[in-house]
Amino acid sequence: MPDQNPEQFVAWFRSVAPYFHSFRGRTFVIAFGGEVVAEGKLARLAHDLNLLHSAGIRVVVVHGSRPQVEAQLASRGAKPRYRQGLRITDPVALECVKEAVGLLRVEIDALLSQGLPNTPMAGAAINTVSGNFITAQPLGVVEGVDFQYTGVVRKIDAQAIEGCLAAGNIVIVSPVGYSPTGEVFNLASEDVAVATAMALQADKLVYLTDAAVQDAKGRLLPELSAQEAEALLGRGAHLTEDTRLYLAHAVEAVRAGVDRAHVVSHNVDGSLLLELFTHAGSGSMITADKLERLRPATIEDVGGILQLIEPLEADGTLVRRSRELLEREIDRFVLIEHDKLVVGCAALYPFPRNRAGELACLAVRPEHRDRGHGEKLMLAIEEKARAAGMKKLFVLTTRAMHWFVERGFVEARVADLPDERKALYNLQRRSKVLAKRL
């Protein structure tokens, strides 16, 4: 493609650069069932995991083993037994679990160790690490059924995993746990993924499933709050069994503090990369039910906005605004609130004759910075300006020039300002003028 359409390639490459910067040093837990291996999809997934690792992302892989255990049972002439969706792991089944997990670890290690020229793995030199990271305990007897060697996660050794990640390794976590007395327990991989992501305070948990999360009409649902996902599970008979399972665990993860969970179909080649590195994505992102929302400001918000901007006015970052002025201009403001506290604001001042607007008074509380609030406010102002028919947005800043340049603004001159705004320009502040076409 680069040779055929270099301009398109350059534009694409530039468009993904912000994701690389944002994700570097972050911890992602990638979970998939044994079906990915059984269906021959692991080789391509290994290439994508290599790319994540090469981008500086700390990768933890959690794999399942159900079809492999079924095959081992069949080879022994034994039948699988389930209750409430969980395997009853008797001594024969436990031996099959050990065999299947061991073979899977070797296969995953082998595919992530590729380094052949002319492949995505060329020069990768990835080290993988696995170990006894999980302390488990027996599930026990549930409704009269003894699950025997089926266990539940008791503790994840996050410190050990962190040490492996800090050394530049990809960590492989298998669905088996160990008791302090040396017993081995079979675990559900989706539970292991949630527990691992929680213990590591992972930035993302990604489940690869057999079908995307869709509505009843077959339309992809790219974003869901935990509450929306739970409602979908309540009525979503159209979802596959695996997708329902993973979506429920994605909700559990974000409820427990994992920042983002994603449910992505493994039937789409490169779906993991599309979900993580494109705006449209390829699957569904699940977020917690947050008390945060972006909305227009009202007269009741004047006090909160004043409290937010006064420190910035005091140090000269913002121009002073009186309560009376804010009350008159409150309809120009949008804000982000968290639990009814104003944590960020921005305003749009229109100049209709020039079909332009000024982005002003962009401020975010210090403890809420680095959460993308500033960018959300900027985008809200841009949307508001476009809706009003404006073709250009400008901003005057003394300390945040680079932040705006990184988001598409370019340096302009005072002479480029609308006449009404030019007349109000404060020569003592010597603010930089930046502009952006909408």
N, C-alpha and C positions, 0 to 999 in steps of 0.2 A: 504493500500500500504506500509506503513513503516515497518510492520511486514513481508511482503512478499519480499520486496527488500529494505532493509535499506540503502544500499550504494547509490542507485538511489535517494532515498528520501533525504538523506543528501546532495548529489550533487545538487539536485533541490533547496533545501532550501537555500544552500549557494549562488546559482546563483541569487536568488531574493533579497538577502540581500542588494546589492548596491542600488536597487530601493527604498527600505525602507529608507535608509540613505538619498538618494537624495530628496525624496518626503516629508520627515518629515517637517511640518511647512508650506508647500506649500498650495495654495488655488486652488481647483479644482471645477469647475462648471459642474455638471452633468445634462443634459437636456434630457427629453424623453416625448413623446406624451402620451395622455390618452390611446392609444392602448395597451401600456405595462400593464396597470392596467386591462383594459377590457379583455385582453387575458390571464390573470392569471399569468403574469410573474413578478409581483412586489415582491412577497415573496422572490424569489431567488435573485432579484436585491437588496433587502433590506439586505440580508446576505453580498453581495459584498460591499455595501455602509458601512456596519458595519466594514468590514475589513479595508477599506480605513481610516475610522475614528480611528480605533484601531492603525493604523500605524502612527498616528500623522498628517494625512492630514486634512486640513480644508475643509470640504465638504459643498457645497451649491447645493441644489437640485431644479431644475426648472422643473415643470411638466405642461403638456398640459391637455386639458379636452374636446377635440372635440367630441369623441364618447359618452361621458357621457352627454354632452349638447344635442347631437342629440337624445339620449334616453329620456331626460327630455322633449324635444320638442314633440317627438312622443307621450308621455304619456298625453300631453295636446292637442293633435290633431293639433299641429302647424307644419308648414313646414319650414325647414331651408332655408335661402336665402344667396347666396354668390355672390360676384362680385370681379373679379381679385384675386380670391383665399382667400378673406377675408369675414368673416361673417358680414352680415348686422344685427347689434344687436338692434332690436326694444325692447320695454319694456317687451314683453313676453320672448324674447330670453335672455334678461338681467336677468330676474328672474331665468331662467333655468341655466344660467352661475353661478349665486350665489349659487344655490342649488348644482350643480355639483361640483364646486370648494370646497364648504364646505365639502361635502361627501368625496372627494378625499383627502383633508387634513387630515381628521379623519383616513382614511384608511392608508395613508402613515405613520402618527404618530403611529398607532397601530402596523404596521409591523416593524417599527424601534424600538418599545418598547419591542419586544419579549425578553425573557430571559430564555427560557426553557432549561433544561439540555439536553445534547446530541444533541444540534443544534449549528450551527455556531454563534448564537446570545447569547449563554450561558454566563452569567456574563457581558454582554455588558454595561448595564446601560446607554444607550444613551438618552440624552435629545434633543428634537427637538424644534425649535422655528420658528414661522411664524409671520408675521405682515404686517403693512401697509408701506412696504418698497418702494413702487413705487408711485411717483407722475405722473399722466397721464393727457393727454388732448385729446379732441375729434379729431378723424381723419377728421371729417367734411364732406363736399360735394366734391366728386371727380368725375369729368366727368359727372356731373348732378345727381349723386347718393348720397343720404344722408345716411351715415353709422351709424348715430344716436349714440348709446352708444358703438360703436367700437372706441377704443382709440389707442394712441401711447404713448410710454414712454417719459416722459418729464425729469424725474430725478430719479436716484436710491439713496436711503439713504445708501450710502456705510459705513458711520460711524456707523450707527445702526447695520448693518450686521456684520461689523468688531468686534463690541463689543460682539455680540452673539457668533461669532467664537472664539474670545479670551477666552470666558468663557467655551469653550469646547463643544459647541452645534453644531448639524447639523442644518443648516438653510434651511427652506422650502420656496421657492418663488413661488407664484401662479400667473397665467396669468390674474390678475386683478389689476387695478390701481385706484387711488383716486385723485380727484381734490381738490384744497384748499376750494372749496365751498361744499365739501361733496358728490359729485357725484361719482358713480362707473362706471368704463369703462372696457369692455372686451378687452383683449390684445392678440396678437399672441405670443405664448410661445417661439417660436424660436427668436423673436425680444427681448423678455424679457431676454433670456439667453445671447444674445450678449451684451445687455446694462448692465447686471449684471456683466458679466466677464470683460467688459471694466472698469466699475466703481471700481471694486475691484482690478484691475490690476492682474487678475487671471493668474496663471501659465498654466492652461489648461482649455479648454472648450471641453466637450465631449458630442456629440449628439448620442443618441441611435435611430437607424432607422430600417426600415423593410427589408433592403437589403444592403449588402456591396457595397462600391464604386468599380466598376469593369470596365475593358475595354470592348470593343465590343465583345471580344472573351471569356468573362466570367472570366478573370484573375483578382485577387485582386490587387489593386494598393495601396501598403502599405505606400508610401510617395508621396506627391504632393506639389509643390510650389503653391502659390496662382495663379500665372500665368498659371501653368499647369492645375489647377483645373478649372479656368475660361474657358480655351480652351476645356476641357472635357465637361463642361456644354454646350458649344456652339455646340458640335457635339454629345453629349451623349443621344441620344433618347432612348437608352437601359436602362438608369437609371430609377428607380421608381420615382414617384412623390415626395414621402417623402424624398428620398435620394437626389434628385436634390435640394429640398428646404433646407435641412440641410447643404449640401455641399456649397451652395451659401452663407449661413449665416456663415459657418466656414471660408470662404474666407473673408467675411466682418470683422469677429472678428480679424483675424491675420493682416489684413490690418490696423486695428485700434489699434494694439499694443499688443493683447493677444499673449503670447509667442507660444503656440501650440494649435491647434484645432484638434479634432479627430472625425471621423464619423465611428460608429461601429454598426453592426447588433445586434438587441436585440433577434434575432431568434437563436443565438448560446449561450448556457448556459455558463455563466462565461466570456462572450466576453469582458466585461469591464476589468476584471482582466488580461486576456490574452493580451489585448492591452497595458495595463499600466506596467505589470510586466514581460513581456517576450520580448526578442530581436526581434522575428519575428512578434509579435503583432497579432491582429485578424481583424483590420480594417484599416483605412487610416488616416495618420497623415498629417495635412495641416500646412505648414509654410509660413511665409511672403516671398515675393520676396526680399531677402536680397542682399546687396552689398558685401557679404562675399563669398570667395571661396578659396578652397585649390588647389594648383597647384605647378608644378616644378618651381624652381627659374631660372631666366635668368640673363644675365650680367647687364641688366638695374636695377636689384633689389639690387645690391651691396650696393648702398648708403642707401637704406631703411633698409637693414639688419644691416649695421654698426650702424645706428642710434638706432636700437632696442637693439643691444647687448652691446653697449659701456657702459651704466650704470652698467650692470651686470659684465662686465670686470673690471670696476673701483672698485667694491666692492668685487672682488675676486670670484664671483660665477662662472664665465666663464673664460677660458684661453683666453688671448689676441690673436686676429687675425688681421693681417694687411689687408689693402685694396687689396694689390697685392696677398696675399694668398687667400683671398675670391674670387677674380677674377679667380684664377687658379682652385679653387675647387667648383665653383658655381653650377656645374652640380650635386653635391652631396646633394644639399639643396632642401627642399620643404618648402613652406610657406603658411600662411593664410593671405589674404589681405582683408581689409574693405575699400571700396570706394577708391581703389588704394593706400591705406596706408598699409605697411607691419606691421601686428600686432602680428605675431608669425612665428617662423622658427625652423627647425631642420635639421640635416645632417646625412648622412649614410656614414661611412668610411669602405670600404670592406677589408677583409683579406682572399683572395681566398684560400690560402693553408690550412687554418683552417676551411673553409666554415663558416666563422663567420663575423660579422659586428659590428661596434661601432655606437651606437646612440649618437650623440654629438650635442652641441650647441642648445639644446632645450630651447627656450625662448619665452615668451609671454609678451606683454606690460601690465603693472600693471592695467590699466583701462579696459583691455579686459580679465582679469583673471576671474575665476569662471564661464566661459561660455563653458567649455569643450574643448577649443582650444588646450591645452597641450595634452590631450588624443587623439584628432583627428590627431595631428602631429605625436604622437608616433605610432598610428595605421597605418598611411601612411608610416612611415619608416619601420615598420614591414612588410607591404605588399610589399614594394620595396625590402626588404631583401629576402623575400620568392621567389619573382620573379627572383632574381639573384641566387637562389639555396642555399642560406645560411641556416644553421640549428640552429644557435645560435646568439643571439644579446646581447651585453654587453654595459654597460654604466658606466662612472666614474663620481661621483658626490660628492660634499662636503656638500651640504645643502638640497638636495631633496631626500635623501635615502628613507624616508617613503612613499613619493609619488610614487616612482617606485615600492616599495615592494607591495603597495596596488594594483598595476596593473600587478602583476604576476612575477616580478623580484625577484631573491633570491640573498643573499649575496655570493660573491665568493672571491677568493684570487688573489693577484697580480700575483702569479705564474700561475694562470689559463689563463692569457691573452696570446694572440698570441705573439711570440717572438719579432716581429717588434714593437708591441705596448708596450710590457714590457720594451723594451730598452728606450722608451720615457717617462716612468712613472716618474712623478715629486714627489720625496720623500718629498719635503717641503710642497706641497699641501695636501699630505696624503689623497687623494681622496678615497672614498669607491668604491669598485668594485662590480657591480651587473650584474647578467646574467639571460637570459630568453631563454628557448628552443622554437623554432618556429615550 
